[in-house]
Amino acid sequence: MSLKVLMVFPRFNENSFWSLRAACKIYGAQCPAPPLGLITLAALLPQEWNMRLVDRNAQTLKPADLAWADVVMTGGMLPQRVDTLEVIRLCHEAGKTVVVGGPDPTSCEEIYESADMLVLGEAEGIIGEFVAAWNRGERKGKLRAEKFTADVTTSPVPRFDLITTGNYLYVGVQFSRGCPFNCEFCDIIELYGRVPRSKTNEQMLAELQALYDTGHRGHVDFVDDNLIGNKKALKRFLPVLEQWQAERGFPFMFSTEASINLSDDAQLLQMLARANFFAIFVGIESPDTDTLISTRKKQNTRRSLAESVHKIYAAGIFVIAGFIVGFDTEKAGVAEGMIDCIEATSIPACMVGLLTALPNTQLFRRLDKEQRLLPFQSDFSGDQCTAGINFIPKRPRRDILADYREILASVYAPDAYFDRVRTVALALRRPTLGDGAPKKIGWREAVALMKIMVQMNILRPQLRRPFWRTVVEVAKKNPAALEACLIQMVLYLHLGPFAQYVQRDLDRQIAELDNEPEQIFIPPAAIAAQ
């Protein structure tokens, strides 16, 4: 009899930078993206097993779903921890065996001891052992893959048939794992290593074809933590990807994440643009050189950040960036310096967050050794914008929070945000793709455009003037960038209110600090001298 496997993807925090709730409503989506890890796992398991998927970000997990299953597989990232534990509880309440894996269980296995089985590490490196153990009748235990050895060239085409693509803003695929850099605060190198491992061209085209065959069109995200970690492999793939796109009339527009040294390679930028990459997330973190060196992000110190970002714009790709407040090396004036950096780079969508010591990172281990980590909060959201500084900082916490608030208030003021959108849109040099004919607007896009007009002109009248000023100027001076311009303005429908929400929460935290003594970091040497 075929094993009935229910895969459950836990909920993310519903109000975070990446939840993009307003953008989802515009495009009729339930949440940003489907669970690529789980649908890849589904393809790795024996295909005679009967599999179903419930994404709790887009669907309701019903008692009937649990009743159907022989086993439940779940797990995910740190921002999903609270709901993963809830899924385990619900499954046990229903008398079901629960198998848990994913990045957070791999980093913090002790948190998930209530699971029946833990399968830790990269699935390609351990799934065979799990299937053998299950077939032997084992229903308890812990299996761990050897680190950084999974052969991604054996990874199968994800089971896109298990998802409803219309539930999502975009769909993810993955080309490589790992990152060559050594940032102290990052857990990617701890989970996937510093030697990027890439899939073959044939694999990637098969994945994209399978996704194309579902009927999905539009945004596809390469979820790589640093797409350019292996430039040679990427440069072999991009011409093939461009040809595949051209043969199908460029059905997909791609986004990804890459390090800022992408700007050093004009050829690679042009190759990405010709394949229809339109957005890149870059970790800038801080404009302060001392901070970048101390956190081992030296690759950002060897350049003008503003010049680097504008080189990416010149290739026709807009930039989303991450910034962090709360490093030990920060000094007074950090807010002013970060605001100036954001304005100089003209990056509209900036994920400004508080430093979080993620489990299984060099930062976490250092702060633990210094006895600066704070007790873990069971309701920790995993969102750096609202739950960072989970340690005793060297600067007064109140000063850090006040600086953070000042940055958000400045960069997410409507005029400031839309001015940056306009600057970027005028700087973008989008390539001519295919035969250069205007792209046909589908029903979903037409409905979305009407919703954008209602939001910008009726429901949020304070945005009417900056919206039309931006649209008119870009339509006149650089119409090829109008679509990218609209995407960035739609992002503001979520990011503007979210920034206000975070500011209110910061006001609450600051008021609490004003009414109670604050923990101050005292260096160990000073304690020993007492």
N, C-alpha and C positions, 0 to 999 in steps of 0.2 A: 504494500500500500504506500502511495506517495506521501512523504512528510509534508504537512501543511505548515508553512513558515509565514508568520505575520511580522513584517518589518514596521517598526514604529519610529518615526522621526520626532524627537521631542521639540517642544516649543522653545523659541528664542524669546528674550525679553521683548514685549510688544512695543515698548517705547524706547527705542535706541536710535543711534545715528543711522544704523544700517537697516532699520525696519522699513523705512521709506513708505510709511502708511499712505500719505497723500498721493504719492506717485502711483502706488498700487491701485488706489481708487480711480485715478485718472484713466488707467489702462485696463480696468476691470479685472485686476489680478488679486489673488488672496494674500500673497506674500512675495518677497523678491525672487527666491530661487529654490529649485527642488533639491533633495538630498543626493548629491552626486555619489557620496561615499556609499550609501545604502544600495543605490541601484547598480553600483559597480560590484558590491558584495553579492547582490542577487545574481549577477552574471558569473561570479566565481563559484557559487555553490552548485551542486549537482542539478542539472536542468530538468531532471525528472521530478524534483521536488516542486510542490505547488506553492507559489509565492504571491503574497499580496503586500501592498504598501499603504500605510496610513501616515500622512504627514500632518502632525497636529498643528502646524502653522496654517494649513489650508483646509483641513478636514477635522471631523469629530471622531475620536476613538470610541466606538460603541461597544456595549457588552456583547453584541452579536459577533463583532470582529474577534474579540478574545475567545468567545465560545468556539469559533471555527478553528482556531489555531492549535497545533500540536506544540509549537514552540514560538516564543516571541524574541526577536532580535532588535536591540535598540542601542542607543549611545550617541555621543556627539561631542561638541566642544564645550568649553567652560561656560559660555552664556546659556547653555542648555542644561546645566547640571541640575538645577532645582527641578525641572520637569522630567529629566531622566530618572531621578529618584522617585518621582511621583508615578511614572510609568511602571517602574519596578514594583512599587506598592500595589498598583492596580492589577498587575499581572498575578502577583502572589495571592491577592484577594480572590482572584478568579481561578486559582489553582494551576497556573501555567508556569512552565519552566522559562526562565529569562536568561538570555545570553547578551552580554554587554561588551561593547568595544568602542573604539574611536579615540580621538586625541586626548580628551580629558581623562577618561579611565586609564589610558596608557600612562599619563603623567601622574595621576592621583588614584591609584588602584584601591587604596585604603578607604576612599570615600564610597566605593561601590561594592563593599563586601557583602551587601545584601543580595547581590545578583547570584544566580545559581552557577553561571559560568562566566569567566572573564577571558576574552580573547584580545590580547594586547599587542600593539604594534601594527605594522602594515599588513593588510589582509593577504596580499599575494604571498607573503612569507610564512603564513601560519594556517591558512584556511584548509590545506590538505590534512594537517594534523587534527584540526577541529572535526572535520568530516569523519576521519577515521575513529576518533574518540567517540563521537556521537553514535556511529554505527556499532561500536563495541558496547554501547549501552551506558556510557558515562554521561551523567547529568549534573555533576558537580565538578568544579576544578578551575584551574587557571592555566592558560596557555600563552606563551609570549614568543613573538617573532624575534629573531636575531636582528639587531639594529642595522639599518642602512644597507641591507643586503637584498631586499625584495627586488626582483627583476621586473621593472615596469613594462618591459617589452612582452611580458606574458599576460599583462592585464587585458581582459576581454572588453568588448564593446558594452558599455553600460546598458542596463535594461530600461531604455527610455519608454518602452511600452507600459511600464508600471506607473508612469506619471501622466497627468493631464497638463500638457504644456500651457494651456490657456489660464491655468491657475497662477502662473508666474510671470514676473516682469522679464526675466531672462533665464536661460538654461546654461549650466556650466559644463565645461569639458576640461581635461587636464593633459598637458603636454609633458611636463617634467615635475620632479620633486627635488627639494633641497635648495640651498642657497650658499654661495661661496663665502659670504661675509660672516662676521662674528659678533653681531650686536648683542650687548650684554642682556638686554631686556627681552629678547626674542626667543620663543620656544621652538621655532621652525627647525633650527639647526640641531636641537636636541631630539626632535621627533624624526627628522628626515635626513639629517646630515649636511655636510658642507660640500659634498661632491654631487652636483645635480645629475640625476638620472633621467634620460629622455626616452619617450616612446619613438617608434619608427614612423616614417611618413605614412606608410600603408595603414598602420593602426589609426592614426589621427584622421585620415580620410575616411576610413571605415566608420569611425565614430560620428564624424560630421554627416556622412551619408545616412546613417541610421537616424540621426536627429532630423535631418532634412526630410526623410521618409515619413516622419510623424506628422508633417505638415507645419512644423514650427518655422517661422521666419522672423528676422529681426535680430535682436540682441542675443549674443552668445558670449559668455565670459570664460576666458582661460583662467582657471582658478590657481594657476601656478603662483607660488610665493615669490618667485623672481623669474619671470619668463626668459630673461636674458642671462640666467646663470650659466648656461652652456650656449654661447653665441654661435659656435660652429654648427651645432645640431639645429639651432633655430634658423640659421641662414640656409641650411639645406632644405628645411621644411617650407619656409615662406614662399619661394617661387612656385612650389607645388600647390600650396594653399591658394595662391593668387589665381593659378590656372583653374583649379577646381571651382573657385568662386565665379570666375569669368564664364565658365561653361554653363553655369546655372543662373546667370544674371545677377550675381552678388546677392544671394538670399540672406546672408548674415552680416551683421556689423559687430565687431569684436571689441571687447575691453579686456584688460589684464592688469597685473601688478609687476612693476620692474623697479630696479634701483636707478638712481639719478644718473649714473654713468652711461645710461642709454643715450643721453644727449651727446656723448663724445663720438658716436658712430653714426654719421650722416647717412651712410649706405643702409644701415639697419633700420633707421627711422623711415627712410623712403620705402623699404621693403614692407614694413609693417603697414604703412599708409596705403600702399598699393593692394595689400590683401584686405583692406577695409577695417583696420584697427582705428577706432575713433576716440578711445579714452584709455588713459594709463593712471593707475594709482601709484603714487611715489611716497615713500617714507622720508620726509624731510626731518621731522622730529623737532629740531631746534636750529635757529640761525647762529647760535653761539658756538664758536670753535672749540672752546674748552669743554663744553658739555658733550659735543660730538666725539671728541677724543676720549673723554672719560668713559663714555658708554660704548666705545669701540665701533663707532660708525664713522671711521676716518674717510671713507669714500666720499662723504658729503663735504669734507673740508678742502678738497683739492680743486675747487671750482667756485665760480660765482653762481649761487643758486638761482638768481633771477635770470642770468644769461642762459643757464642750462634749461630752465623751464621754457623760456621763450624759443629756444631751438626746437623743442618738442612741438610747440604751437606752430612753428614755421613749417613743420612736416604735416600739419593738418590734424594733429591729435591733441585733444584737450587733457588737462592734468587735474586729477583729484589728489589731495595730499593729506598725509597724517602729520600732526604736530603733537608734542607731549609737553606737559607742564609738570614740574615736581622733581627734576633731577637734583642731585646733591650739589652740583656745581653752579646752580642758578644763583644769580645775584639780583639785587633790586633793579627794576627796569626791564625785567624779562617780558612783561606784557607789551611794553612799547616796542621792544626789539622784534617780537613775534608779529605784532600788527604790521610793522614796517615791512617785514619779510613777506607777509601775505599780500600786502598791497604791491610790493615790488614785483612779485611773481604773478600777480593778477589771478591767482587761483581762486575761483568762486567757492567750490565745495571743499571745505577744509575740515577734516576730522580732528578737531582739537580735543585732546583727552588728558586725563590725569595719569601720571605714571602708576602702573600696576605691576607689582612683583608677581609675575605669573609663575605657577608651580613649574618645576623642572626647567629653570633658567639659571644662568650665571648670576643674575641679579638676585633671584630668590635665595640662592645658596649664600651669596655674600651677606645679604641682610640678615639671614638666619644666623650666620656666624657672628655677626655684630649684635645679635639679640635685639633687632629692630623690627622684626615682623610682628604685626598685631594678630590677635586671635581671629581665626576664620569665622566669618558671619554665615550662618546657614542659609540666609536669604540673599547671599551675594549674587548680584545680577550678571556679573561678568562684563558689564559695559563700562569701559574706561571713562566715559563722559560723566557717569553718575556714581561710580563706585571705585575710584582709584585711590591712590595713597594709602594702601593697605599696610603701611609701615610707619615708623616714627621718622619723620623727615628732619633734615638738618636745618632747614629754614622753618620759621613758625608756620604751622599748617594754615593759620588764618591768612597769612600773607600769600601763600600759594593759591588758596581758594579765591582770594580777592583779585589776584593777577589773572587767574583763569576766567573769572567773571568779566573782567574788563576786556579781555580778548574776545570773548563771545559777543559781548554787547557791541563791540566795535565792528567786527567783521561780518556779523549777521544783521546789522542795520540794513533795511531794505535798499537804500540808495547806494551804500557801500557794496553790497553784494551784486546788485544789477550793474553797477559801474564796472566791476571786475568781469562780469559776463560779457558786457559790451566790448571791453578791451580785448578779451580772449577771442571773441567771435570775429572781430576785425583783424586779428593777427593770424587766425587759422588759415592755412592754405590747403584746403581739401583737394585731393587729387581727383582727376576725371576718371571714373570707373566705367569699364565696359565700353558701350557705344556712346556714353555721355548723355543718353536720353534721360529725362526727368523720371525719377522713381515713381511708380504708381502708388497712390495712397489707398490702402486697404480700409475695410469697414472699421476695424479696431482703431486704426490711426485717425480716421475721420471723426469717430465718436470722441476719441481722446482730445482732438483739437478743439472740439466744441466745449468739452469740459474745462479745458485750459482757459478758454475765453471767458467762461462763466466765473471761474475761480479768480482770474486776474482782474476782471472788470466789475463784477457784481458782488461776489461773496467776500472779496478782499479788496475793497476800493482803494486802500492805501498803496496797492501795488500797480494801479492802473497807469499812473504817469511813468514810473520807471520801466514798466513792461513795454508800453507803446514806444517810448523813446528808444529803447533797445531794439525792438523789432523793426521799426522804420529805418533806423540807421544801418542795421546789418543788412536788411533787404536791399537797400540802395547801394551799399559799398562792398558787400561781400556775401551775396545771396547763397553761395555754395555752403556757407557756414550756418545758415539759418536753422537747419535741423538740429545741429549740435547746440546752438544757442537756445532753442526751445527746450531741449533736454535739461540743460543747466538751470533754466528758469523753473521748470517743473520740480527739480530737486529742492528748490527754495520753498515750495509749498509744504514740504516736510521739514527741511532743515531750519527754516525761520522759526516756526512754532516750537520745534524741539530745542533750539537754542534758548528760547524764552523759558521753557520748562526747566532746563538745566540751571538757568540763572536763578529761578525761584528756589530751586533746591539748594543752590549755593548760598543764597540769602539765609535760608533756614540753618544750614550748617554753620555759617559765620555767626549767626545770632547765638547758637548753642555754645560756640567757642568763647563768645564774649561773656558768657554766664558761668563758665566752668574752667578750672585750670587745665592747661594743655600739657601733654607729655612732650618733653624736650629731650632731644638726643644728646647724651653725654658720652664723649669718646671714651673707650675702655681705658686708655692711658690716664685720663683724668680721674676715673673711678679708682684705679689702682693706687693713685697718688694720695687718695683721701685717707 
